[in-house]
């Protein structure tokens, strides 16, 4: 993986995890 490929996975992951935490809190 390159630094250009990392955000491609990291950004959508945060986009799914953050709302999940916000809904449970």
Protein Blocks (a to p, Z undefined) as FASTA:
>chain_A
ZZklmmmmmmmmmmmmmmmmmmmZZ
